[in-house]
């Protein structure tokens, strides 16, 4: 059995970027082929797309986790890795995307509207792209960035021009059934309607949609019953219709008290999309006038309702009395609302240039580590994520980039001393001032950096001596027979 789901929490994960490749071209008679490592592919995005053929969030209720494809690793021969496949998730028209804290991210209205819910990670550069005058054959490549992961709340707010409001069993479902081709469930007991129903109505040349909201009760705006779950479905409506049961036998109920109770709930409800429901145009429908007691009661209360400035229509869904007048009146109100809407503005590209004095990062004292500092900024944190810390040359390259950005000068001005902990992103370093930015350093073997000498690392000379000893040669031999194997 199909279900109507209008609020879900989804967990989206974009694809990771592929790692770059560290490769050197090797070919006979070409001893200096140069670096030829390709770049890693970009991770796929998770995209929300409005589809007019989707009317519920049911698919996300059963499958709340969505992941895009990862980018492929780069390869030798200047071959870049393939980009990860984007994942498109189809959502109904009128879906509002929020963070877990309730902040509105986007309001998706209109077929084909797209939103990148999670951005794929960038692919790492291969050593061919990292080659420079200082590093003619880099022995490292950059790692791919992880894809963005987010938890989002999807809420469906029905896109309708007219919203039908009323107490349970007031006749809202019967009204939408005779006004349109919608076929909601109709029965003689309260809360028959459990999900909103949409119907399309034609009044002359005007075509508009009507939403049948499940019955509201006092306290609905505070979460009583199903009020909060369904009041949001009338946030987009141009006109609200109070459907009043004039033939109810419940004690303490009458058309005026019903209208007052519904108005109080509308005044207390705060829409998330802005505006106030209490400011929307109102129309009062006195239903079930085919019953003699109902017609008598409608004639009694009609003057007082009109005195409040509300248009009143006496209708009967059983005999279809008054439906034509009601339909054309709603069409006129909808047309007036549409005419009052501002004309859509052409698409504008907003450019926000970086301030001249903006360094792109900040340095602050670390509250968790005595004498430590925290560096925050998009570029420093991205560079750290892309660095392979098992490769000394890659670490040295990171140090050069941070020095050129001015991070080391900023740390020195903040009072940093050698050995103090410095945190960038998820990594914490023992800070050691390196070569000032702009001064070239002499590179040695691939994958090494003379500024990062490790006491536990075996030197190249020691490796040669050990290799000669294994072959039965003197460790101090002058022969370079095996030097080309390094």
N, C-alpha and C positions, 0 to 999 in steps of 0.2 A: 504494500500500500504506500502510495507517495505521501511525503510529508512536506509541510511548508516550514522552512527554516529561514529566519531573517536576521540572525545574529550568530556569528561564529568567531573563533580565535584561530588564526592560521599561523604556522611557523614556516617562513620562507628562507631558503638558503641559496644564494647565488653561487655560481661555479667558481672554483679557484683558478687563478691564472697559472699557465704552464711555466716551468722553469726554463731559463735560458740555457744554451749549450756552450760549453767550453771545449772547443775543438781547434786543431791546427791542420791545415791542408798538407797532406803528405802525398807526394807523387815523385816518381823516378825522375832524376835529373832536376828536381825543383826543391832543393833543400830548404829554401826560405819561402814556403808557400803562404805563410801568414795565417792569421786566425780566420776561421770560417764557421763559427758556431752561430746557429740561427736563434731567433727570439722565440720565447714561449707564446702560446696562443692565449687570448683573453678569455676569461671565464664567462659563461653565459649569464644573462640577466633573467630575473623573474619579473614578468610583466603582467599586470592586470588589464584586461581588455573588456570593454562593455559590449555585450552581445544581446541584441534585441530578442533572440530566441531563448534566452535564459531568464527564468522568472523567480528563482529561489537559490539560496545558498546551500542547498542540500548536499551537493557534491563535497563541499568543504567540511561539512559535518562528519562525513565518513572518512575523508582523506584530508586531514588538516595540515599534513607535512608536504611541502613541495620543494624540490631541489632542481636547479639547472645543471647543465653539463659543465665539466671542467675543461679548461684549455689543455691542449697537448704540449708536451715538451719540445723545445727546438732541437734540431739535429745538425750534424755536420754538413758541409757543402752548402752553407748559407740557406738551409731549409728551415723556414719558420714553422712552428707548431700550429695545428688547426685550432681555431677558436671554438670554445664550448657552445653548445646549442642553447639558444634562449628558450625559456619555458613560458608559454602564454597561458594564463588562467582566465577563463571566461566568467564574467560576473554580470549580474542583472543591471539594467538601467536604474540609476538611483542609489547605487551602493556608495556608502560613506566609509572611508578608510581612516581608522584612528589608531593611535598608539595605545599601549596598555594603560597609560596614564590618562587617557581620554582626550588627548590633543588631536584635533582633526588634521590629517595629512592631506587628504584630497576628497573632493565630492565628485564622483564619477557619474556624469549625466550626458546622455547622447551616445547613440550607437557608434562604435569604433573608437571611443575615448580610451586612451592608454595611459598607464602609470607604471613606471619602473619601481616596483616594490622593493627590490634588492639588486644592488649593482654588482656585476661580476668583477672579480679581481683582475688587475692588470697582469699581463704576461711579463716575465723577466727578460731583460736584454741578454743576448748572447755575447760572447767575447768579440765577435766581429763588430758589433755596434759599440763596444766599449774601447776599441783600439784608439790610441792617441799617440802624439809624439813622445810622451813620457812612457806610455805602455803600448809598445808596438804589437805585442802578442800576449794579451792578458791571459793568465792561467786561471781565470775564474769567470763566472757568469752570475747574473742576478737571479734571485728566486722569484717565483710568481707570488703575487699577493693573494691572500685568502679572500674569498667572496664574502659579501655582506650577508649577515644573518639577522633577521628581525622577527619579532612577534607582533602581529597586527590584528586588530579587531575590525571585522567587516560587519556593517549594519546596513540593512536594506530599508530605505525610506521610499515608499511607493511614489511613483511619478503620476499624480492625478490632479485634475483641475478642481474637482468637487469632492469633498469629504462628507460622508454621512455619519452623524453622531447621534447617539441615543442610548437609552437604557436597554438592557436585555429584553428581547421580545417586543421591541417597539415597532418592528416591521421594516427594518432597514434592508434585510436580505430580500424581502418581497418587493420592496421599492426598486432596488437595482435590477431585479429580475424582470420587471415589467418595463423599465426604462431602457434596458440594453439586452444584449444576447447572453449576458452572464447567467450562469445557472448555479447559484450557491445553494447550500443545504438549507432547507426551510422546514421547521418543525414547531410544535406548540409548547416548547419548554425553553427556559432561559439558557443563555450561552450556547445556542445552537451553532453560531458562527465562532470558530476558534482561530481562523486565519483571515487576513484581509482579502477581499475580492475586488477585482477591477472589472469595470464594464465600459464599453464605448457607446456614447449617446450622440445622436444626430438631431440637431434642431435647425432646420432650414439649411443654410450653408455653413453653419458652425458645427464642428465636431469636437467633442470634449470627452474626457475620461472621468469616471466616477469611482470612488473608493468606498467600499463598505467596511467600516472599522468595527471589530467586535464590540459588544455592548460594554459601556463604561458604567462604573458605580462610584459613589462618593469615596474619595480617598485614592482614586486611580492615579492622580499625579504624584502621590507619595509611594507608589508601588503596590497598592492594594489590588487584588485580583490580577488581571492581565493588562492593567492600564498603561504602565510605563512601556511595556513591550509593543503596544499598538498605537499609542498617542503619536509616536514618531512618524507613523505612516501618513499623518495629515499635515506634516510640517510644510510640504510643498504645495498644498492645495490653495487655489485662488479664492474659493468660497467654502464656507462650512455650513452644512445644513443640519439643523436640529430636527430630528424625526421624533415626534411626540405621540405617544399612544393615548388617544382620547377615550378608549374603551377599556382601560385597565381596571381591574377589581382589587388591586393591592391597596391596603389601608395606608393613608398618609401620602398617597401619590396623586398628583394632578398636573396638568400641563405647565402651569407657572412654576411650581416647585421643581419639576424636572428640568426646566430651562435654567433656573437659578443654580441648581446643583451642577449642571454641565458647564455653565459659564464659570463657576468657581474653580472647577478642575482645569479649565483652559487657562485661567488667569494664573494658576499656580505652577503650570508646566512651563519649563524653560527649554525652548528648542535649541539643539546644538548647532543648527545652521544659521542662527541669528534671527532677529525679528521676534514678534510676540504673536501668539495665536489669538489673543484677545483683540488684536487690531484687524483681523481678517473680516471681510464682509460676511454677514449672517443672513440666513433664510430659515424661516420656521415652517415646518410641514406638520400640520395637524392630521394625523393618519387615522384610518379606520372610521371615517364618517359614514360608512354604509351601515354601521350599527346605530340605531336611533339614539341611545344614550350618548354615544360618541359625537353625533352631530349636534345634539343639544349643548354638550359641554364645549364644543369648538365654537359655537356661536356666542357662548358666554365669555370665553377667555380671549377671543380674537381682538376685541377693541383694546384691551389692556396691553396685549403684545404689540399691536400696531402703535400704541402710544409710546412704546419704547424705541420706536424707529425701525422695527424689524419687519420686513415683508412676510406676509402670512399666506399660506396656501392650504386649502382643505382638500385632501385627496383620499381616495380609496383604492388600494391596490387590487381589491377583489372586483370592483366594478369599473376600474380605470377612470374614475371621476377625477377631474382636475389635473390629470397627468400632463395633458398637452400644454396647459398654461404654465405649469411648473417647469417643463422641459425648456420652453422658449425663454422663460425668465432666467433660468440658470445659464442658458446660452448667452444672453445679453450681459450678464455679470462677468462671465468668463471673457467675452470679447472686450469689455471695458478694462479688465485686468491686463489682458495681453497688450492692449493699445497703450496702457500706461507704463509698460516695461520699457526701460531705456534700450535704445538701439545697440546691437552688439558692436563692440569696438574692434577695429582691425588688430590682428596679432602684432604685438610689439616685442622687440628683443630688448631686454633690460641689461645694460652693461654696467658692471660695478668694478671699475678699475681699482687695483690695489693702491693703497695710500703710499705716498712717496717715502714716508718714514716708517712704514710697516716692514719689519725684518722677516716676517713669516714664521716667527717662533717666539716663545717666551721662556725665560729661565726663572724658576722660583725655588725657594728653599724647600727641601723635602721634609714634611712633618713627621714621616715615619722613620727617617734615618738621620741621626745627629751628624751635622756637618755636611749632609748630602744636598743634592739639587735635582730638580725635575725639569726636563726640557719638554715643552709641549709645542706642537706644530704639525701641520699636515705633511710637509716634506720630510722633516727629520724622522717622524714616526714611520712614514712609508719607506724611507731608505733603510731603516733598521729591519723592517719586515722583509726586505728584499736581500738582506746580506746573509751569506753562508759563513757562519762564524768558525767553521772548521778549516777555512782557507785564510791564511794570513794575508795574502794579497787582497782578498775581498775586504777584510777588516781594515787594511790600510787604505783602500779606496774609499770606504765609508768615512774614515777619519779625514781624508782630504776633502770630501764633499761637505762634511760638517764644518771644517775649518774655512772653506770658501764661503759658506753661508754666514759665518760669523759666530758660530756657536762657541768655539773655544775662547774668542775674545770676550764674549758675554759672560762666560763662566769665570774668566779671570777677573773681570770687573766686579762680579758678585762675591769675590773672595775665595774662589775654589783653589784648593791646594792639591798637589800631586797625591794620588791615592784616595781622594774623597769619592764617595759613591755618587754616580750620576745616572739617573734613570731616564730612558727615552722609550716610550711605549711600554712594552713588557720586559725590556732588557735593562739590567743594571750593570754599569761598568765601574771599574776603578780608574778614575780619570788620570791620564798622563798627558801633559802637553806634548803635541807632536810638532812636526815641521810647520812653520807658519804658512798660511795659504799663499799661493802664488809662487812659492819657491820649489823648483823641481827637485825630486829625489832620485837617487840612482837605484834603478830596479835591478835585482839579481835574478835568481831562478824563478821560473813560472810557479805561481802559487805561494810565493814567499814574499816577505817584506822585511828589509833590514831594520826597521824600527820596532819590529815585533819579535825579538830574539827570545826563544824559549830555552830554558836550561835543560829541559827534558827532551829536546829535539836532537837527533843525531845529525851532525854536520855532513855536508856533501863529501868532504875529504874522508871522514870516517866511513861513510858508506862505500867509497871506492876502495879503501884499504880492506874492508871486510870482504868485498867482492873478490879482490885479487887473492886474498888469503884462501877463500873457498876454492879457487882454481889452482892453488899450489904455487902461486907467485909470491914474491916478496912484497909485503905491504908498502915498502918504500921504493918500489921499482919505478923507474922513470918512464916506462912504456905507457903510451896512451892508447894501447890496443883496445881497451874496453871503455874508453871515455865516451864514445858515441852512444853508449847504452844508457847514459844518465838522462 
